[in-house]
Amino acid sequence: MVKVFLVDDEIVIREGIRASFPWEDTDYVLVGEAPDGEMALPMIRDTQPDILITDIRMPFMDGIALCSAVRSQMPWIGIIMLSGYDEFEYARKGIQLGVREYMLKPVTSSELKQALDRVSEAMREEKRNRAAHRAGSDQRFLQEKLLSSLYSEDQREGDARAVVEQLRGMGINLAAPRYAVIDAAFEPISSGHAELVELAEGSGGIVHVSPCRTGSRVLVLGDNDQDTEERAYAFGASVATELERIGCGGIRISIGEIVEGPENIYRSLQSARHIRHVLTDQAESSPRIVGVREFSEGSGERAAAVMAARAKMYLAEHYQNGNLMLQDVAAAVGMSNSRFSTVFAQECGKTFTEYLTGLRLEKARELLRTTDKRSSQIAFEAGYNDSHYFSYLFKKNVGMTPGEYRAASQDGGAVK
């Protein structure tokens, strides 16, 4: 299945695409939607879509800003841009950001299906071409050896910068203000590493993968500390998703400290490797993604558990706010967005979006059972500004419409 995420501030457009597109009869599944880019970005991290459909003109964070953020943090996502304005300047900016399709609203189901098919096929073709290029490249082995040499403890002064210059001559630009190393362990190594190489090659040069004895090492390039951390956690989440998808086990993903200069890449690896050894000793069955800051705050498990408890308390107090976003909760517990998203999901067993949706729908069910308030009022009190989206989510998660749920509860049916 190809996962699709929709962003548009016009309720009628979202409702039209959601309700009229034949999702059940295609290979596409709608995994989420949002009314603006600011709300959408953390949800995109949670749902890991293959394709993003976004409007251009939206409040808070418009489509151009959203596309820029997605290209920076999750560049492997294909983008379709919608606009109600036939303006070349928007199309030009979209093309610069790697937008694959530009469509004028209103969009019919058949037009959207054709666009989704074109984007999906183009992404598959690029994947096939990259695989063919790797198979026929005589330089691949040398490139991986040079990348691996950046992780050697036997480096002399100037060695790392010389390697960076040598790779630049081979078409790989590793120059960046900041670096972070992800140490990923998994089994089987051969198939898992190939998947990570494919994922990194879709990153537009911000992520580079080389093999190691336990799995893969990933070098993440960033412009500053926050940017690097956001990219590292976003890529780590994608790594875990892809490795699980192809059946890998023993997944342990650790993120090292953020460093300046290629000569300090080994130091980032050391901190990541230490965390991975601790994760391996814990012998948990589920994948774990842990960064160095969790360990610097004391016990990684204890610090994460305290953070999760604080986040849940904040959500219990603010879930009725229809404009509540992941970044609000992340700020309340003192974390970057991607780091919070990752740690919260691991501690709670649900993504932030899933947890918040469950909390809101639990309140909605209670109100439907105990009051005679209209569905639109209940939607508002549960934290949804869009009553149509509330009804859609309610049926998707509960299995019946709000009206059907209320009727069943009044008839003495077994509802929760």
C-alpha positions as CSV (number, residue, x, y, z in Angstrom):
1,M,0.0,0.0,0.0
2,V,1.1,3.6,-0.8
3,K,0.5,5.9,2.2
4,V,-0.9,9.3,1.5
5,F,-1.1,12.4,3.7
6,L,-3.4,15.4,2.9
7,V,-3.0,19.0,3.9
8,D,-5.4,21.8,3.0
9,D,-7.0,24.5,5.1
10,E,-10.3,24.3,3.2
11,I,-12.6,21.8,4.9
12,V,-14.6,21.2,1.7
13,I,-11.5,20.2,-0.2
14,R,-10.3,17.8,2.4
15,E,-13.8,16.4,2.7
16,G,-14.1,16.0,-1.0
17,I,-10.8,14.2,-1.5
18,R,-11.4,12.0,1.6
19,A,-15.0,11.0,0.7
20,S,-15.0,10.9,-3.1
21,F,-11.6,9.3,-3.9
22,P,-12.0,5.5,-4.2
23,W,-9.4,4.6,-1.6
24,E,-10.7,1.1,-1.0
25,D,-10.4,0.2,-4.7
26,T,-6.8,1.4,-5.1
27,D,-3.4,0.8,-3.7
28,Y,-3.5,4.1,-1.8
29,V,-4.5,4.6,1.8
30,L,-5.2,8.0,3.5
31,V,-3.1,7.9,6.7
32,G,-3.9,11.4,7.9
33,E,-4.8,15.0,7.2
34,A,-4.3,18.5,8.6
35,P,-5.5,22.0,8.0
36,D,-2.1,23.7,7.8
37,G,1.6,22.8,7.5
38,E,2.5,23.6,11.2
39,M,0.0,21.0,12.4
40,A,0.8,18.6,9.5
41,L,4.6,18.3,10.0
42,P,4.7,16.3,13.2
43,M,1.8,14.2,12.0
44,I,3.8,13.4,8.9
45,R,6.7,12.2,11.1
46,D,4.2,10.0,12.9
47,T,2.5,8.4,9.9
48,Q,5.5,8.1,7.6
49,P,3.6,8.7,4.3
50,D,5.0,7.9,0.9
51,I,3.2,10.8,-0.8
52,L,2.2,14.2,0.6
53,I,-0.6,16.2,-1.0
54,T,-0.6,19.8,0.1
55,D,-2.3,23.1,-0.7
56,I,-0.1,26.1,-1.2
57,R,-1.9,28.9,0.5
58,M,-2.6,28.1,4.2
59,P,-2.4,29.9,7.5
60,F,0.5,29.5,10.0
61,M,2.7,27.4,7.7
62,D,1.9,27.5,4.0
63,G,2.6,24.7,1.5
64,I,5.9,26.2,0.4
65,A,7.2,26.2,3.9
66,L,5.9,22.7,4.6
67,C,7.5,21.4,1.4
68,S,10.8,23.0,2.4
69,A,10.6,21.4,5.9
70,V,9.7,18.0,4.4
71,R,12.5,18.1,1.9
72,S,15.0,19.1,4.6
73,Q,13.9,16.3,7.1
74,M,12.2,13.6,5.1
75,P,13.2,14.1,1.4
76,W,12.2,10.6,0.4
77,I,8.5,11.6,0.5
78,G,6.9,12.4,-2.9
79,I,5.0,15.7,-3.0
80,I,1.9,16.7,-4.9
81,M,1.0,20.4,-4.7
82,L,-2.5,21.8,-5.0
83,S,-3.4,25.5,-5.7
84,G,-6.5,27.5,-6.4
85,Y,-4.3,30.1,-8.2
86,D,-2.8,29.6,-11.6
87,E,0.4,31.4,-10.7
88,F,3.8,30.5,-12.2
89,E,5.7,31.7,-9.2
90,Y,4.2,29.1,-6.9
91,A,4.9,26.3,-9.5
92,R,8.5,27.5,-9.8
93,K,9.1,27.4,-6.1
94,G,7.5,24.0,-5.9
95,I,9.7,22.7,-8.7
96,Q,12.8,24.0,-6.8
97,L,11.6,22.1,-3.7
98,G,11.2,18.8,-5.6
99,V,7.5,18.9,-6.0
100,R,6.5,16.1,-8.4
101,E,3.0,17.2,-9.5
102,Y,1.3,20.7,-9.5
103,M,-2.5,20.6,-9.7
104,L,-5.1,23.3,-9.9
105,K,-8.2,23.0,-7.6
106,P,-10.8,21.7,-7.8
107,V,-9.3,18.3,-8.4
108,T,-11.4,15.4,-9.6
109,S,-10.9,11.8,-8.3
110,S,-9.7,10.7,-11.7
111,E,-7.2,13.5,-12.0
112,L,-5.9,12.8,-8.5
113,K,-5.6,9.1,-9.2
114,Q,-3.6,9.8,-12.3
115,A,-1.3,12.1,-10.4
116,L,-0.8,9.6,-7.6
117,D,0.0,6.9,-10.2
118,R,2.5,9.1,-12.0
119,V,4.3,10.0,-8.7
120,S,4.3,6.4,-7.5
121,E,5.7,5.1,-10.8
122,A,8.3,7.8,-10.9
123,M,9.5,7.0,-7.4
124,R,9.6,3.3,-8.2
125,E,11.5,4.0,-11.4
126,E,14.0,6.2,-9.6
127,K,14.5,3.4,-7.0
128,R,15.1,0.9,-9.8
129,N,17.6,3.2,-11.5
130,R,19.5,3.8,-8.2
131,A,19.7,0.0,-7.7
132,A,21.0,-0.5,-11.2
133,H,23.5,2.3,-10.8
134,R,24.8,0.7,-7.5
135,A,25.1,-2.7,-9.1
136,G,27.2,-1.2,-12.0
137,S,29.3,1.3,-10.1
138,D,33.0,0.4,-9.7
139,Q,33.3,3.3,-7.2
140,R,30.7,2.1,-4.8
141,F,33.1,-0.2,-2.8
142,L,35.7,2.6,-2.6
143,Q,33.1,5.2,-1.5
144,E,32.0,2.9,1.3
145,K,35.6,2.2,2.4
146,L,36.2,6.0,2.6
147,L,33.0,6.6,4.5
148,S,33.9,3.8,6.9
149,S,37.4,5.4,7.5
150,L,35.7,8.4,9.1
151,Y,34.8,6.1,11.9
152,S,38.3,4.9,12.6
153,E,39.9,5.6,16.0
154,D,43.3,5.5,14.3
155,Q,42.9,8.7,12.4
156,R,45.7,11.2,12.4
157,E,45.1,15.0,12.4
158,G,43.8,16.0,9.0
159,D,42.8,12.5,7.9
160,A,39.1,13.1,8.1
161,R,39.2,16.3,6.1
162,A,41.4,14.6,3.5
163,V,38.7,11.9,3.2
164,V,36.0,14.5,2.8
165,E,37.9,16.1,0.0
166,Q,38.5,12.8,-1.7
167,L,34.8,12.0,-1.6
168,R,34.0,15.4,-2.9
169,G,36.1,14.5,-6.0
170,M,33.9,11.4,-6.4
171,G,30.7,13.5,-6.3
172,I,29.8,13.0,-2.6
173,N,29.7,16.3,-0.7
174,L,30.1,15.7,3.1
175,A,30.9,19.3,4.0
176,A,28.5,20.5,6.7
177,P,28.5,22.7,9.8
178,R,27.2,19.8,12.0
179,Y,27.3,16.0,12.0
180,A,25.6,13.2,13.9
181,V,26.2,9.4,13.6
182,I,23.4,6.9,13.9
183,D,24.5,3.4,14.8
184,A,21.9,0.9,13.6
185,A,22.0,-2.8,14.5
186,F,19.7,-5.4,13.0
187,E,19.5,-8.8,11.5
188,P,19.8,-10.0,8.7
189,I,22.5,-7.4,8.0
190,S,22.6,-7.8,4.2
191,S,19.0,-7.1,3.4
192,G,18.7,-4.4,6.1
193,H,21.8,-2.5,4.9
194,A,20.6,-2.5,1.3
195,E,17.3,-1.0,2.4
196,L,19.1,1.7,4.4
197,V,21.3,2.5,1.4
198,E,18.2,2.9,-0.7
199,L,16.5,5.2,1.9
200,A,19.7,7.3,2.2
201,E,20.0,7.7,-1.6
202,G,16.5,9.4,-1.5
203,S,17.7,11.9,1.0
204,G,19.2,14.4,-1.4
205,G,22.7,14.1,0.1
206,I,21.9,14.8,3.8
207,V,22.3,11.2,4.9
208,H,25.1,8.7,4.0
209,V,25.2,5.0,4.9
210,S,28.1,2.6,5.2
211,P,28.2,-1.1,6.4
212,C,29.5,-2.3,9.8
213,R,29.8,-5.6,11.6
214,T,26.4,-5.2,13.4
215,G,24.4,-3.4,10.7
216,S,24.9,0.1,9.3
217,R,26.4,3.4,10.3
218,V,24.6,6.5,9.2
219,L,26.2,9.9,8.9
220,V,23.6,12.8,9.1
221,L,24.6,16.3,7.9
222,G,23.0,19.4,9.4
223,D,23.2,23.2,9.4
224,N,22.9,23.6,13.2
225,D,22.3,21.5,16.3
226,Q,18.5,21.6,16.1
227,D,18.4,20.9,12.4
228,T,20.7,18.0,12.8
229,E,18.8,16.5,15.7
230,E,15.5,16.8,13.8
231,R,17.0,15.1,10.7
232,A,18.6,12.3,12.8
233,Y,15.5,11.4,14.7
234,A,13.3,11.6,11.5
235,F,15.7,9.3,9.6
236,G,15.9,7.0,12.6
237,A,12.2,6.7,12.7
238,S,12.1,5.9,8.9
239,V,14.9,3.3,9.4
240,A,12.9,1.5,12.1
241,T,9.8,1.5,9.9
242,E,11.6,0.2,6.9
243,L,13.6,-2.5,8.8
244,E,10.4,-3.8,10.4
245,R,8.6,-3.8,7.1
246,I,11.2,-6.1,5.5
247,G,11.2,-8.4,8.5
248,C,14.5,-7.5,10.2
249,G,14.9,-8.3,13.9
250,G,17.0,-7.1,16.8
251,I,16.6,-3.5,15.8
252,R,18.6,-1.1,17.9
253,I,19.1,2.5,16.7
254,S,21.2,4.9,18.7
255,I,21.9,8.6,17.8
256,G,25.3,10.0,18.8
257,E,26.1,13.5,20.0
258,I,26.1,16.4,17.5
259,V,29.6,17.5,16.5
260,E,31.4,20.1,14.5
261,G,34.0,19.2,11.9
262,P,34.6,15.8,10.2
263,E,37.5,15.1,12.6
264,N,34.9,14.7,15.4
265,I,32.6,12.2,13.5
266,Y,34.4,9.4,15.4
267,R,33.4,11.0,18.7
268,S,29.8,11.0,17.7
269,L,30.1,7.3,16.7
270,Q,31.6,6.5,20.1
271,S,28.6,7.9,22.0
272,A,26.1,6.2,19.6
273,R,27.9,2.9,20.0
274,H,27.8,3.1,23.7
275,I,24.1,3.7,23.7
276,R,23.6,0.8,21.3
277,H,25.5,-1.6,23.6
278,V,23.2,-0.6,26.5
279,L,20.1,-1.1,24.3
280,T,21.4,-4.6,23.3
281,D,22.0,-5.5,26.9
282,Q,18.4,-4.6,27.7
283,A,17.3,-7.3,25.2
284,E,13.9,-5.8,24.4
285,S,11.9,-7.2,21.5
286,S,10.7,-3.9,20.1
287,P,12.9,-1.5,18.1
288,R,14.5,1.2,20.2
289,I,15.7,4.6,19.0
290,V,17.7,6.5,21.7
291,G,19.8,9.6,21.5
292,V,22.7,10.6,23.6
293,R,20.8,13.3,25.5
294,E,18.5,10.7,27.1
295,F,21.6,9.1,28.6
296,S,23.2,12.4,29.6
297,E,20.1,13.1,31.7
298,G,20.6,10.0,33.8
299,S,18.9,6.6,33.3
300,G,17.6,6.6,29.7
301,E,14.6,4.6,30.7
302,R,13.8,6.7,33.8
303,A,14.2,10.0,31.9
304,A,12.0,8.9,29.1
305,A,9.3,7.6,31.5
306,V,9.2,10.9,33.3
307,M,9.0,12.8,30.0
308,A,6.1,10.6,28.9
309,A,4.2,11.1,32.2
310,R,4.6,14.9,31.9
311,A,3.4,14.8,28.3
312,K,0.4,12.7,29.2
313,M,-0.5,15.1,32.0
314,Y,-0.2,18.1,29.6
315,L,-2.4,16.3,27.0
316,A,-5.1,15.5,29.6
317,E,-5.3,19.2,30.5
318,H,-5.2,20.6,26.9
319,Y,-6.7,18.0,24.6
320,Q,-9.8,20.0,24.1
321,N,-7.8,22.7,22.4
322,G,-8.5,22.1,18.7
323,N,-5.2,23.9,17.8
324,L,-3.0,21.7,20.1
325,M,0.0,20.4,18.2
326,L,2.9,18.1,18.9
327,Q,5.3,21.1,19.1
328,D,3.3,22.5,22.0
329,V,3.8,19.4,24.0
330,A,7.4,19.0,22.9
331,A,8.1,22.5,24.2
332,A,6.4,21.8,27.5
333,V,8.7,18.9,28.2
334,G,11.8,20.6,26.7
335,M,12.5,18.5,23.6
336,S,12.9,19.1,19.9
337,N,9.9,17.9,17.9
338,S,11.4,14.8,16.3
339,R,13.1,13.7,19.5
340,F,9.8,14.1,21.4
341,S,7.9,12.2,18.7
342,T,10.3,9.3,18.9
343,V,10.6,9.0,22.6
344,F,6.9,9.4,23.3
345,A,6.0,6.7,20.8
346,Q,8.4,4.3,22.4
347,E,7.3,4.9,25.9
348,C,3.6,4.9,25.2
349,G,3.4,2.2,22.5
350,K,1.5,4.7,20.3
351,T,2.5,7.7,18.2
352,F,1.6,11.1,19.5
353,T,-1.2,11.4,16.9
354,E,-2.6,8.0,17.8
355,Y,-2.5,8.8,21.6
356,L,-4.2,12.2,21.2
357,T,-6.8,10.8,18.8
358,G,-7.6,8.0,21.4
359,L,-7.8,10.6,24.2
360,R,-10.2,12.8,22.2
361,L,-12.4,9.9,21.0
362,E,-12.7,8.5,24.5
363,K,-14.1,11.8,25.7
364,A,-16.4,11.9,22.7
365,R,-17.8,8.4,23.5
366,E,-18.4,9.5,27.1
367,L,-20.3,12.6,25.9
368,L,-22.3,10.5,23.4
369,R,-23.3,8.1,26.2
370,T,-24.1,10.6,28.9
371,T,-25.5,13.7,27.1
372,D,-27.9,14.7,24.4
373,K,-25.5,17.2,22.9
374,R,-25.3,17.5,19.1
375,S,-22.4,15.7,17.4
376,S,-20.9,19.0,16.2
377,Q,-20.8,20.3,19.8
378,I,-19.3,17.0,21.1
379,A,-16.6,17.3,18.3
380,F,-15.7,20.8,19.5
381,E,-15.5,19.7,23.2
382,A,-13.4,16.7,22.2
383,G,-10.9,19.0,20.4
384,Y,-12.0,18.9,16.8
385,N,-12.8,22.1,14.9
386,D,-14.0,20.2,11.9
387,S,-17.1,18.1,12.8
388,H,-16.9,16.2,9.5
389,Y,-13.4,15.1,10.1
390,F,-14.4,14.1,13.7
391,S,-17.2,11.9,12.2
392,Y,-14.8,10.4,9.8
393,L,-12.2,9.6,12.5
394,F,-14.9,8.3,14.9
395,K,-16.2,5.8,12.4
396,K,-12.7,4.8,11.3
397,N,-11.6,4.1,14.9
398,V,-14.9,3.0,16.6
399,G,-16.5,1.2,13.7
400,M,-19.7,3.2,13.7
401,T,-20.8,6.8,13.3
402,P,-21.4,9.0,16.4
403,G,-25.1,8.7,15.8
404,E,-25.0,4.9,15.6
405,Y,-22.8,4.8,18.7
406,R,-25.3,6.9,20.7
407,A,-28.2,4.8,19.5
408,A,-26.4,1.6,20.4
409,S,-25.6,2.9,23.9
410,Q,-29.2,4.0,24.5
411,D,-30.5,0.6,23.4
412,G,-28.3,-1.2,25.9
413,G,-25.8,-2.4,23.3
414,A,-22.2,-3.4,24.3
415,V,-20.4,-0.2,23.5
416,K,-17.3,1.3,25.3
